Amino acid sequence: MNIKTIKDYLFSLEQIPTLFYLFKWILICALIGSIVGSVSAFFLLSLEWATNWRETHLWIIALLPLGGFIIGLSYHLYGNSVVKGNNLLLEEFHTPKKVIPFRMAPLVLFGTIVTHLFGGSAGREGTAVQIGGAIADRFTKLLKLSNRDRRIVLIVGISAGFASVFGTPLAGGIFALEVLILGRIRLDAIIPSFMGAVFANYFCEVWNVSHTHYHISSVAEMNPVNLLWALLAGIIFGLVAMLFSKSTHFWSNLFKKHIKYPPLRPFVGGIVLAIAVYAIGTTKYIGLGIPTIVDSFNENLNSYDFLLKLLFTSFTLGAGFKGGEVTPLFYIGAALGNVLIWFIPLPMGLLAGMGFVAVFAGATNTPIACTVMGIELFGIEAGVFIALACSTAYLFSGHTGVYSSQIIGSPKN
Amino acid sequence: MNIKTIKDYLFSLEQIPTLFYLFKWILICALIGSIVGSVSAFFLLSLEWATNWRETHLWIIALLPLGGFIIGLSYHLYGNSVVKGNNLLLEEFHTPKKVIPFRMAPLVLFGTIVTHLFGGSAGREGTAVQIGGAIADRFTKLLKLSNRDRRIVLIVGISAGFASVFGTPLAGGIFALEVLILGRIRLDAIIPSFMGAVFANYFCEVWNVSHTHYHISSVAEMNPVNLLWALLAGIIFGLVAMLFSKSTHFWSNLFKKHIKYPPLRPFVGGIVLAIAVYAIGTTKYIGLGIPTIVDSFNENLNSYDFLLKLLFTSFTLGAGFKGGEVTPLFYIGAALGNVLIWFIPLPMGLLAGMGFVAVFAGATNTPIACTVMGIELFGIEAGVFIALACSTAYLFSGHTGVYSSQIIGSPKN
């Protein structure tokens, strides 16, 4: 065997191009991850500032219609090409047309901060994912990427945004693979997706941004009876997830039907929301609602908390405010789990934790990512309960979800 | 809205048939899970007995050729329809032809116990999965299941067998969905798969059968440098996984080519193995090798341990002994990880744990199931390292694996 034979053999191995592939994506993911992670850190700090400022200057909620108008106007003037948000990312993945306009990132960042500052009820994953996608897609032109590579870049953007905003790299990596097609996970971008998530999470934490910790204090014994209870809880979480999706679409259609001038939609929505907040007399149902989420693990909540949060959030987003659905979905699920102890004999913290991820799993159709997220947030001890709740919720949430551009790859059963 | 309208509306909901679907599969999974879990318990106890008996009566290894001949003869006389083992299950899933013969279960159980009693080097997941599949497929006739439902039943059998033999219900549930098609996970059987796994694991533990615990004592800090080391380790794990697959196929082909009468293959293989064990003077490389796996987390192993185990196992299985590949893959990976500390500056236990699941991920092309398994066995702290190692190993192990009937759904990159 001479040197040429050895050389030929080595070059015939599929591992050689794989090595180039790996190097390429290490570099791209490190670049995207460092930028998206840092922007996420800035976003999280701004969000914290906006929340604190609102909670100490409650009069600003009266200006929510104004905030809404500003957001509506900014999207009306500059944001027509990016107003579809997360759905635009999904559509570009499935049928690539043109590079995501960079303005998606600043517009959604601005819109989300304003939403939270003035007291809308919204999340933050939409923002993070859109920032991630818009930043990642810059590399499409810069590196002259093929359509195939561009799809991977979009996945990296989504995983980087998701992972860094929640501090859950594994869930972020799987979420980006799972959210694209309902009912299927394709593994061909698994390494870029995980690397984007891990890098972004690292670079977010470098800025000393910490994520909220939740704690399930006691997990029930795993036996057939408790398993059936977990399935029942999962069904309820799934139905509420469906209610949330339907309700967001309902408000959105209602606003679009009756108010033709887009900037007026969040303006009118803002009026209704501001009045509702003053009438109810609490800010518990606006913003991210993290204090209530933390409480739901060990304090009795009101039976209607989850429903009011569902109403506030679907209305806020339907009216055209910005931010995304996920943290409110955590809230809705955790608060719902918290009240399920009335008739499901599982520990409160466990039910709250199951609901936290399961309603989200049902609304976004990502049961595996949500199971892994539950494990990252609450530990492996509750893993089986979380997996059963997430997959049952997925099964019962219907074939639509909050992301209407998701393609159905496999029916749910 | 009268009662009829409400009734019509309710019956139009997709959740109603979903509820029937759920009830049906709760019952089927509970049935399959209780039987498979109990048989797994019996299998694990028998395996423990066989291992202990061999280690206290080492002369029996001299009879390994005889053991081999018995296994070979039993399959030659009664097992032609089931000799393909795990691959038969995969083939029946992809192109259903006829119900798996029940004899698959007793034959593989018997073959595996004999393999381990006389000192072959093999695993146990093949056995568990085949027992699970053969038992589960009984319900195909009994319940007159459609082809579609039968596929789900096979998935439940696989997940139940896998989960109960390793004590990892979440990994079992995902493994059964992930192993069928290389590069894709389909979620349509997610609930039956998880339920089969959870029930079987429960019913295995009811018999007081415990699973080995492994412990990663220290996890490295998550930073870009360590991340790159994890990727490098993953590449090595993947290449060794490929070496294992190729080497199993190599021995298998060699035996088939040169020895026409099948019962003679494990007989001749047994002679070589018995001589090798006496020549080396240790039983470290035969059987499941669990003591060495446990050691690899905190003691220095020999640099060649992983290679000898690879050789012993691929030779044992290629010759026609029974048991499966997974526990030896754990051994090979953990022992390889253990020696990687020579040039990869990560903690020994972490590298061993990463190798434990990553070589397995590469050889079976199931990176997500293996990541979840790593988290179930070692805790979430090492999760990111495990995920990176598993997915890199998956990427570098080539497009074949130990299960040759796996269909390629998506290329790896």
HADDOCK unambig.tbl for C-alpha pairs under 7 A between the chains (distance, minus, plus):
assign (segid A and resid 14 and name CA) (segid B and resid 398 and name CA) 6.89 0.50 0.50
assign (segid A and resid 15 and name CA) (segid B and resid 396 and name CA) 6.01 0.50 0.50
assign (segid A and resid 170 and name CA) (segid B and resid 384 and name CA) 6.55 0.50 0.50
assign (segid A and resid 183 and name CA) (segid B and resid 186 and name CA) 5.93 0.50 0.50
assign (segid A and resid 183 and name CA) (segid B and resid 187 and name CA) 4.87 0.50 0.50
assign (segid A and resid 183 and name CA) (segid B and resid 188 and name CA) 6.29 0.50 0.50
assign (segid A and resid 184 and name CA) (segid B and resid 185 and name CA) 5.62 0.50 0.50
assign (segid A and resid 184 and name CA) (segid B and resid 186 and name CA) 4.65 0.50 0.50
assign (segid A and resid 184 and name CA) (segid B and resid 187 and name CA) 5.77 0.50 0.50
assign (segid A and resid 185 and name CA) (segid B and resid 184 and name CA) 5.62 0.50 0.50
assign (segid A and resid 185 and name CA) (segid B and resid 185 and name CA) 4.90 0.50 0.50
assign (segid A and resid 185 and name CA) (segid B and resid 186 and name CA) 6.50 0.50 0.50
assign (segid A and resid 186 and name CA) (segid B and resid 183 and name CA) 5.93 0.50 0.50
assign (segid A and resid 186 and name CA) (segid B and resid 184 and name CA) 4.65 0.50 0.50
assign (segid A and resid 186 and name CA) (segid B and resid 185 and name CA) 6.50 0.50 0.50
assign (segid A and resid 187 and name CA) (segid B and resid 183 and name CA) 4.86 0.50 0.50
assign (segid A and resid 187 and name CA) (segid B and resid 184 and name CA) 5.78 0.50 0.50
assign (segid A and resid 188 and name CA) (segid B and resid 183 and name CA) 6.30 0.50 0.50
assign (segid A and resid 188 and name CA) (segid B and resid 410 and name CA) 6.40 0.50 0.50
assign (segid A and resid 188 and name CA) (segid B and resid 411 and name CA) 6.27 0.50 0.50
assign (segid A and resid 188 and name CA) (segid B and resid 412 and name CA) 4.78 0.50 0.50
assign (segid A and resid 188 and name CA) (segid B and resid 413 and name CA) 5.11 0.50 0.50
assign (segid A and resid 189 and name CA) (segid B and resid 413 and name CA) 6.67 0.50 0.50
assign (segid A and resid 190 and name CA) (segid B and resid 391 and name CA) 6.62 0.50 0.50
assign (segid A and resid 191 and name CA) (segid B and resid 391 and name CA) 5.96 0.50 0.50
assign (segid A and resid 191 and name CA) (segid B and resid 392 and name CA) 6.60 0.50 0.50
assign (segid A and resid 202 and name CA) (segid B and resid 223 and name CA) 6.64 0.50 0.50
assign (segid A and resid 223 and name CA) (segid B and resid 202 and name CA) 6.66 0.50 0.50
assign (segid A and resid 376 and name CA) (segid B and resid 380 and name CA) 6.42 0.50 0.50
assign (segid A and resid 379 and name CA) (segid B and resid 380 and name CA) 6.46 0.50 0.50
assign (segid A and resid 380 and name CA) (segid B and resid 376 and name CA) 6.42 0.50 0.50
assign (segid A and resid 380 and name CA) (segid B and resid 379 and name CA) 6.46 0.50 0.50
assign (segid A and resid 380 and name CA) (segid B and resid 380 and name CA) 6.50 0.50 0.50
assign (segid A and resid 384 and name CA) (segid B and resid 170 and name CA) 6.54 0.50 0.50
assign (segid A and resid 391 and name CA) (segid B and resid 190 and name CA) 6.62 0.50 0.50
assign (segid A and resid 391 and name CA) (segid B and resid 191 and name CA) 5.96 0.50 0.50
assign (segid A and resid 392 and name CA) (segid B and resid 191 and name CA) 6.61 0.50 0.50
assign (segid A and resid 396 and name CA) (segid B and resid 15 and name CA) 6.01 0.50 0.50
assign (segid A and resid 396 and name CA) (segid B and resid 18 and name CA) 7.00 0.50 0.50
assign (segid A and resid 398 and name CA) (segid B and resid 14 and name CA) 6.89 0.50 0.50
assign (segid A and resid 410 and name CA) (segid B and resid 188 and name CA) 6.39 0.50 0.50
assign (segid A and resid 411 and name CA) (segid B and resid 188 and name CA) 6.27 0.50 0.50
assign (segid A and resid 412 and name CA) (segid B and resid 188 and name CA) 4.79 0.50 0.50
assign (segid A and resid 413 and name CA) (segid B and resid 188 and name CA) 5.12 0.50 0.50
assign (segid A and resid 413 and name CA) (segid B and resid 189 and name CA) 6.68 0.50 0.50
